[in-house]
Amino acid sequence: MSGKKNHGRPLPPAETRWKKGVTGNPRGRPKKQDSLTSLLKEEIAKICPADREKRTWKELVVRATLQLAMKGNATALKEVWERLDGKTLQTERLQLGGTDGKQVLIKVVYGDQDGASQK
């Protein structure tokens, strides 16, 4: 037996083991199926047939989003802002601690009961 550990599993017969330098997947990875995202990316890059200026759908979506943002649409404005500057990171931290390093006592009150057990 060779010095390799097989973790309790028996090795397959030598004639059926992988040969050095031969791939186990000769045809490669299967082609990716058309997804909704890939179809949308293809379509949005095409020229809009109804547009007189022959702009792409992507250009029209950008223009429409900008127009909505200029009219005060908060969602469109947020989208434009995040695309330009990136999403803002929330850096606040919650630190619990009493004054002078003393413990903080938190009391939970349910309804009108003040520390009494629920029935």
FENVENPE-V602783 format. One record per backbone hydrogen bond with DSSP energy under -1.0 kcal/mol. CO is the residue of the C=O (numbers start at 1). NH is the residue of the N-H. Records with the same first field share a line. If there is no record, write none. Layout:
CO: NH + NH
This chain:
6: 9
13: 16
19: 22
25: 28
35: 39
36: 40
37: 41
38: 42
39: 43
40: 44
43: 46
44: 58
46: 57
48: 51
51: 54
55: 48
56: 60
57: 61
58: 62
59: 63
60: 64
61: 65
62: 66
63: 67
64: 68
65: 69
66: 70
67: 71
68: 73
69: 72
73: 77
74: 78
75: 79
76: 80
77: 81
78: 82
79: 83
80: 84
81: 85
82: 86
98: 101
99: 102
102: 98
110: 113
